[in-house]
Amino acid sequence: MQTFLRYFNSALPLLGAALILGAAAYFIALAVLKRRGRRLSGAWKLWLFVSAVYVFSLFMLLVVRGEGFSLEGMGWYSLDLFHEYRSLAASFTANAFINILMNILIFLPFGFLFALPFGESKRRWLVLPLGFAATFAVEFIQLVTRSGIADVDDLFNNFLGVLCGFAIARSALNIRAGRGGRAALCALAALVFLAPPFIAWGLSAASPYGVSGYQTGGREPLTDEIRFSDEALSFLDSAPESCAYYSTPGGTLEDARERAAAFFARFGTGIETEDLYDDMAYFRDGPRYVSYHYAGPVVEYCASGEVEPTEEGLRALLEDWGLELPESAVFEEPGRESYRFSLAPEGGRGGTVEIDPHGSAIRLTYSIFELRPAGEAAMLAPEEIEALLHRGAYAGWLEDPDAPQEILSAALEYELDSKGVYRPLLRLDFGPGSLYVDLPAER
């Protein structure tokens, strides 16, 4: 609901402008018709007014609301059909669901309003190609003017809206004509056209697993020979036959507020502002902030200060900030001015703490979780890894996927997914970079 209200509130000024412009166009049209000696009935006047306001609303929401206008080259575009649905089915977020649903609903009035004037005329089917042309025109304008992203998924969803609106109009006209059976069929068709985002939502809810930061799949397939170094083969030979999946309890808004208040209290302040989202909460006390992601939960702290870049200095920082770090956590330096403590899943706990100093600010991501076993995954053999890489079922990027590749080393890592499941990943080091493959859970 909060996500929808944010969308609605941000659109209110544009809808107000559309109402004013639509009303002006309506009165101009009435004046022109009056001069030509044509008068409209009350029903036609209502249709003309609503249609004018709706057309301006489309323009304001889909074109003016973009990032501005520029005719210097083409804008962003996506030709990956059903990408939004695949992402939503893999991991539900209210933002993604509302984006798909609103793209359908925003063109529903088009199919409804412009089907009514045709009535029972055979030309009523012209509404559908007209609707497709309108949705295509919107995407083309967004591409040319860089006022948005031209996306084939938007084109598909907008046309679903046209079909849904047309089916509702046909149902209403059939009811008026006393054709109950046809009216019911048209109403059923409207529900079918509206169903895809709800189906994707259901698929997401049916899966116990979400999407991690290393979302595997859909990458460029490796086409040439893949070799394994002796070190990589030694790791795969000595690795356990199965690895555990773990579930985490997650967090609540009350937990988030408590964490933020306790952190700010160490600096003598309290929560000044909070922004609430579907998957996280964000708190600020002025120069400091705390973001709390409910899955896990993962908590990010940021405050000014300096830190001694040693294991002892970083442990002291955690203690000063009131954060517990188990003694068995292993200290690492994964990158320049980036530090990490890793806790292998054992004793019901696991996770990482990452510390990144940025100038006068220190950003610390605390991801130590309580873990409960949730399933098992089998370790992959070299030939299974090759098959996954040749299919593009990995996460990461290689500069030349068509060249021969050598896996120099391999390691087991854990990553939290969007549903709070701590899942094993196999990291494959290729020298200039690393790729990750999933260890699929055994059912």
N, C-alpha and C positions, 0 to 999 in steps of 0.2 A: 504493500500500500504506500509506504514512504517513497519508493522509487517512482510509482505512478504519479504521486502528488508532486514530486520534483519535476517530472516531465510536464505536467499540467501547468504548474506555476510558471515555468520558464516559457511556456507557449502563450500565456494569457495576453501579454502586450501585442504579440503578433496577431492573435485572434481578434483583439479589439480593433487593430488597424484593418483587418480583413472585413470586419463588420461595417466599419465606416466606408471603406472603398466599395464593398458590395452594395450598401444602401445607396451610395451615390450612383453607381452603375444602374441600379434598379430604377431610380427616379429618372435618370437620363433615358433609359429604354422606354419607360412609360410616356415620357414627353414626346419621343420620336414616334411612338405608335399612335399617340393622340393626334399629332399633326397629320399623320397619314389616314386618319379617320378610323382607326381600329381601337376597339375597347376590349379589355380582358375581363373575364369573370373573376370573382373573388378567389376561386381555387387556382386559376392560372396566375393571378398576381402573387399568391403565396408561393407557388412553384418558382416563379421568376425571381422573387426575392431570395428564397433559400438557395437556389442554384447560383445566383450571383455571389452571395456571401461564401458559399462553399468553394467556388472556383478561386476566389481571392485567398481563401484559407489555404487551399492547396499550394498556391504560389508562395505565400508567406512562410508556410511551414517547411516546404521541401526545397525551396530555392533561396529565399531571403535569409532563412535561418542558418544557412551554411556558414563557411569560414570566410565569406567575402567573395568578391568577384575578381577574376583576372583572365585576360584573353591571351596571356603569354604561355602558349603550349597547353597540352591536355592535362587534366587533373588525374587523381587516383582512380583506379578502376579494379574490379575483381570479376573474373570469369569463372570462378570456382562455384558451380551450381550446387546448392544444398549444403554449403559449408556451415551456414548458421544453424541448420537443423542438426548436422552431425555434431557440432560443438555443444548444442543444447542437450542432445541426447546423451552425450558423454558426461556433461557436467552442468546441471541446471544453475542458472543465475537469473534473478528477477530482471536484471537489465537486458539480458539477451532475449528472454521470453517476451518482455514488453516491447522490445524493438521489433520482433517478428510480428507480434499481434497488432501493434499499431500500424505497421506497414500494410497489413490486411485491412484493418478497420478504416484507415484514412481514405481508401478508395471504394469502400462499400457504398457510401452515398452516391458515388458516380454511377455505379451500375443500377442503383435504385432510382435516382432522380431522372436520369436520361432514358430509362426504359418506360417510364410512365406516359410521356407524350405519344409514344407509338401505339399504346393500347394493344389491340389485337391485330394490328397491321403486320403483314409479312416482313416489313422492314425493321421490326423490333430487334432482329438479330444483329443489325448494324451496330447496336450498342457495344457488342463484344469487341469487334475490331477497332471501334472508336476508342474504347477503354484501353486496349492494348497500345494503340498509338499514343494516347495521352501518357501512359506510364513510361513508354519508351522515350517520349519527348522530355519528360522530367529527368530521366537518367542521362539523356544526351546533354541537356542544359547543364546538369551538375558536372558532367565530364568536361565540357567546353569552357565553362566559366569557373571551374574549380570551386564551386559552391557546395560541394559534397562529394561523396564517393559513388561513382557509377557502378552498381553492383547487380549482377544477374539475379541474386537472391531477392533483392528489392523489387526487381522487375517481376519475378515470379509471385512474390507475396502481394504486390499491388494488383496484379491481374487476378489473383485469388479473391481479392476484395471486390473487384468489378464483378466477377462471377457470382459471389455471395449476394451482393446487392441486387443483381439482375434476378437471381432466383427468388429473393424476398419480394421484389416487385411483381414477378409472375405469380407468386403465391397469393399476394394481395388481390391482383386482378382476377385470379381464378375464384377466390372466395367471393368477390363481388358478383361474378357471373354464376355462382352457385355450383361450381365444379369442385367439390370437396376433395375428391381423390387426387386430382391434379395439384390442388393447393397443398395437400400433405406431401406429395412427392417433391414439389419445389421447395418446401420448407426443409425437408430432409436433405436435399441437395445443398441448400445454404449451410446447414450444419456440417456437411462433409467438407465444403470449401473452407470452413472456419476451423476444422479439426487439426490440421498438421502441427501447429505449435503445441497443442495439448497432447498429441501423440508423442512428440519429442520429449515433453515434460514427463509423461508417463514412463517412457523408456529410461530416462535418467533416474527416476525414482525407483525403478525395478532393479537397477544395478547397485550392488553394495559399494562399488568403487567409483571414484571421481577421476579428475585429471590432475596430474602433478605438474610442477614447473617444467619437467622434462616430458612433454607430451610426445609420445613416439608415434610414428606413422606419417605417411604422406610426404616423405622426403625423396630426394633424388636417388633412385636406385644405384647402387654400386655395380658396375657392369663387368669389370675385369677381375683378374685373379686377386684373391685375398689370402695373404700369408700370415701365419702366427709365429711370433718369435718364441724362443725356448722359454723365456720368462713368462709370456702369456700362457703358453701351454702348461707350464708347471703350475701356475695358479689354478687353471681350470681343472687339472688333474687332482689337485689337493683340496679343492673347494668342497664344502659339504654338498651332499646330493640334493638337499632341499633347504630352502630358506623360509622363514616365517613372515607372514603378513601380520601387522598389528593394527588394532583399532585404538583410537584415542578418545577421551571423554568429551573433548571440545569445550567451549566456553559459552558464557552468557553475557548479556549486557551488564548485569550486576557485577560479574567478575571483572569485566573491562573497567567499569567505573572505579571499582575498588583498587585495581592495579594502578590506574592512572593517578588516583588521589594519593596513594601511598608513595608513588614516585615523586610527584610534585611536592609532597610534604617534606621530603628530604632537602628541598631547596627553599623551604619556607613559604611556599605558595599553594594554590589549589587549582582545580579545573576552572578555566575561564570560559572556554567554548567547547562544544562537542558537536560533531557531525556524525549522524548515524546512517549506515548503509546496510544493505541486505546481508553482506558477508563480513562486515567489519565495522568498527567504531573508531573515531578519530578525536583525540582530545588535545587541547593546547592550553598552556598557561602563559603565553607570551613568547619567549624565545625557545621554549621547549615543547616537544609534542610526544604523544604516545599513540600509536595505532595498534589496534587489537583485532586480529583476524580470528573469528570464532572457531574455524577448523583447527584443531590441534590443542590449544590455541597457539598462534604465533604472535608474539608481541614485539613491536619495534619501538625503541626508545631513542630519543635524540636530545642532546643537551650540549652546551658549550663546555669546553675544558681541554686539558691536555692529558695524554696518557703515555706511560712508559711502555714502549713496544717490546716488552718481555713477558714471559709467562707469569712471573710474579706480579709485574705491574698491571697486567690485564685482569688477573684474579683480584687484585686489590680494587680495581675500578668496579668490578661486579659487586664486590662486597660493599663498597661505598654507595652503590646505587640500590642496595637492598635485594640483590638477586643471588639466588643459590646456585652454585656450580659444583656438581659432584667431583670428588677428588679424582675419580677414575677417568674424567674427561681428558682426552688427548689433545695437546696443543699443536696447531698446525699454522703454517703461513702460506695460504693458497695463492696469494698475489701480492703485488707491491702495496704496502700500507694497508693490508687486509689480513685479518687474523681470525682464527677459528678454533673453537674447542669442539671436538666430536665425542659423543658418548654412544658407543655401540649398544644396540638393544640388549639389555641384560638386567636382571633383577627388577623387571617391571618398569624400567625407565630407558629413555634413549632420546637422541636428538642432537642438535648443534646450537652453539652460540657464536654468532659472527659479529666482529667488531671492525668498523670502518671509520677511521678518523678522516674528516674532510675539513681542512683548514682549522678553524677554531671550534668546529662542531664534531661531536662523536656520535655516530649512529650505531646502535647495538640491536641486533635481532636475536631475541631469546626464544629458542625453539626446543626446550627440554620438555618431553611429554611423559605422562603416565601411559603405559602400554598394556594392552591385553591381546593375547594371541587371537588372530582372526582367520587363519588359514595358512596353507603351505604353497610354496612355488618350487618347482624343480629347477636345478641349475642347468644351464644350457651347455650342450656339447659344441665343439668347434664347427661341425657341419650345420648345426641348427643356427648358430650365430651367422654363418655365411648366408644361409637361406634368408634370414631376416634382413641382412644388409642388402642383399640382391633384390629384395622386394621394396626397399625403402622404409622398412618398419623400424626406424630408429629416431633418436632425437640428436640434433647437432648439425654440423655443416662441414663439408669437405670442399676444398677449392676445386678439385678435379675428380669427381666421382667416377669418371670413365677410365682413370689410370689404375695400374696395379697398386694395391695398398698392402701395408704390413701393420698388423696390430702388435705394438711393441710391448704393451703390458695390459693387464686387466685387473679390476678391483670391484668389490661389492660395496655399493652405497645404498643408503636409504633416503627416501624422499616422501614428504607428506603430500597427499593429494587433497583435492577440494572437498572431499567428504570426510576428512580427518583420518584417513587410513595411511599408516606408515608402511610404505611398500618398498621391496628391494629392487634395485636397478643394477645392471651390469655395466660398469664404465670401461670403455675400450679406448686406450690411448694410441693415437696414430702419429705422435711426434708433434706436428703443428697444432693439433687439437685433439679433442676427445669426443666420442660418440657414446650414446647411452641406448641400451635396449632393455625392454621390460622382461621380468621373469614372471610370466603369466601365472595367476593363482590357479591351483588345482581345485576343481569342484568336487 
